[in-house]
């Protein structure tokens, strides 16, 4: 059971097992949660550990990483798809299903999806992805640098959205690191932020206390950029 903790427990989905037989996650995620006043707990993929851990959590972050198996959203196997991980897909979609189940114990769990995590939430709710952004939006806006590196681009936010209430900003520059993005947005969510080329950069669930997902990587610049840190601050505040 949850108790009155000094710091809320925030679960972070970890990357899959490496060739060196290790689980890992970039430290930027943990540091951003700690700055917000949360206690970070890593959730490695595989097995059913998440079932025991989830009832103990006060909030959840579905993190970035490699691509999702396109079979999950009836997509095409584009040649640029990389780092498929069936164990990670299984664990994160199970977490997403538990969070999205409005009638379940975890329907109200404050949840933030980041990049891949935004895509997981969108697919779990019935949405789809663009398999490769340049094929649909062209190259006017770079969403990642070659070969696979982060790049900066502008974002515009819906002034009526919860995201705007969290960030306090309608326009800012983010660190982007993806080649896929949200295509069909299911009814549970609404798009609330866009890149200059029209690609959806954030979705939120109007009926939930805190169910928000961004396509960019706020953790990369949150230490220096107060706008990006506000996402983690708001998540931990909701967890309290």
PyMOL commands that set and color helices and strands:
alter all, ss='L'
color gray80, all
select helices_A, chain A and resi 27-35+49-54+70-73+86-100+116-124+134-137+162-167+218-220+226-239
alter helices_A, ss='H'
color red, helices_A
select strands_A, chain A and resi 9-13+39-43+59-62+110-114+129-130+151-157+171-176+181-182+190-195+200-204+211-214
alter strands_A, ss='S'
color yellow, strands_A
deselect
rebuild
show_as cartoon
